């Protein structure tokens, strides 16, 4: 197992290299560059543009630019400077508490999704084809099909225009009221965070929940049809014990695997929601860099998200080995 | 919630160590804003009281706090509030007025300008402000090749040299030029940077640092207590993607006519809201005090205002900048193809026909919800040099406007005369030599621009021109425009009060002369005259004389139809009624979500 883990971790290096080359190529294929807007500005002369092009090395051939980028990372651990903010890229991406907030949003949503999806899935399976099963399935798919940005906007619109929360001094969007960000932790601050976080959980959570509910429902139905469940019932065990102790335990395995795969999705997939709900996440700064074609930051962001994806995959494999004793890697 | 805001502001104030105590008494050279004084532009404004928090929303995060490196409005919104220039453009009149300099003299020959600085002013940390700061800004920053600033671009004199700055004493700055260059005054509105705080980052003055160090100083991760400024507010807190908080600068040197130090608001918060729709919801929810209204918001906001206590200001003042269709007169030139099409495009009569097909009124009504104004000149309407005025800074009368009114019949007549007729009977007009004429209109994915193009496409097709419209990616679009590979492109350019920036667009060899780059090697008489007029316009400090040159240039440019001007959005914003003096605003201060408010003169009426 240990050798397997080491081997899998080492595999990530060539994978990341290939990902970086692909990403770099894609960015360079995109028309225009960081200076496109400056070219349209009547106040900026050709000479200034030329100086900037040389400073950022944009006049060099693509492969040379890639080589310098890679060399700086390998030899000096230097991922470059943002063209836009003039800070090292990691600061451009993570400045403030973006990373902890991103992790907080991702993990809390993940946990809540599982807490709701698993019981609902079980209920749905044990009440197969009953009206309640259909209603749950319908709602689940509704959450899955409404685009996140639209759902977020509708929620905010409901709060502001229909419920007039402003009249009660409640603000919308963000993780908390603006003035709490710099303030020390207090009970009020936590309550405020809860008020601001529920739309986030609803919007991001519902999009992932339908899939999990269906998966739980399907797995459990498969398991319930297995002979050992019939045996358990024949032994005269209570239905509750049959379902929860014998069936669910086996049916839940694939969901544990999926846990690892959901992680990168939650980080990268919530960019649009973060924009609408004004969340200070890594996705926001990455999106800003994309809009401005701030290449060093885009590259670093892509590597970061790829790393997250690979780690998620790795975790999924490890988890699977851990929960299912039949699986052995050697 | 508001109580909580005030409390938070107090907490912030308590944590400020860098701020000095403020002036013991009003400096003798303080700038007095004549609020409420008859006969001034400020006549109908109200005197306010100090206190409160003004909250606005910006769409993007600032990129840094370094004024010289700052380029876009999301950054300059803050740097322009922390710093001041020698002179400034008055928001209400557009004229150049004293700022850090209380007055200036221009020598007889126009080659020397002597600035007399206000005395007794201090930076926000209590350090004296002197001519050394001015020299530092121009000699060590603006004119220093190591520094990535575009302020330098505006100071290039017509002969390629730069002005020379010197200071005979602490409160006098002398600017000497080799040739007369009127726009230098506008350029001297560049913010003055604090020498004592920034010289450590300039390699020229501090051999311990590398040449690029200044470009990477005062970045977003700096300790904000180290910021030093001269403007009304200082940034004290930045939460990425959330907000920027500014506090009053105790050493700001402007006072109202009753002797109250400005600004009135203690705190000025900018919420960073990445989405316009959310920005509007936050305004309707009472979280921000002002909002820059889009045409599509008007039907929602107007009926809601009275109940919620906000006003929607609808003005007929167009914003700065131009929008146009660019007809590529060099089409196929590099490849040696499309010769007949290029010949037609180069015929000004053909472009006149195209101009007569722009239905500006429909564009305003359908695309801008009626909130737009037709445009004909390359110079923005608010500029005192706009040729729709009769004299420099005069009222807009449009007596000299070069309109090409919407008239499809006339356009069809011109096309017939040119021989651009349907030769093969397929229903589409062909080139005079019988080749088919296909026109492609391009713009990027932008609702307003797409709207303009769809209307234009219809009008072209209605007179038998085979026009198709295609949306392309913004960068591709810019590439086609600047690479001279487009056909008809719809885009726009930014503009300002000073017409000289137009030289980088309409000068025959300039980089934005995108309608005919070949003019550099092969200029027409019109091109040559335009070049000459732009030179003449900068060679005199007599504004009326300069106005006459620019008026002629505007007329020539408009009639040459290189860029065919269309319509421009007018200036709208909304504000809560408790914000005093919010009814006074100007598009001059609009960029970057300032929502046009003259924020340092606004106050909280509820205090």
Interface residues (C-beta under 8 A of the other chain):
Chain A: X30 X31 X32 X33 X36 X38 X39 X40 X41 X42 X43 X44 X45 X46 X47 X48 X49 X51 X52 X55 X81 X84 X85 X86 X87 X91 X95 X96 X98 X153 X156 X157 X159 X160 X161 X165 X166 X167 X169 X170 X171 X172 X173 X174 X177 X178 X179 X180 X181 X182 X183 X275 X276 X277 X278 X279 X280 X281 X284 X285 X288 X293
Chain B: X1 X2 X4 X5 X7 X8 X9 X11 X12 X60 X61 X63 X64 X66 X69 X71 X145 X148 X150 X152 X153 X154 X156 X215 X216 X219 X220 X221 X237 X238 X239 X240 X241 X242 X243 X269 X271 X272 X273 X274 X275 X277 X278 X281 X282 X284 X285 X286 X287 X473 X474 X475 X476 X478 X479 X482 X491 X493 X494 X495 X496 X501 X502 X504 X505 X511 X512
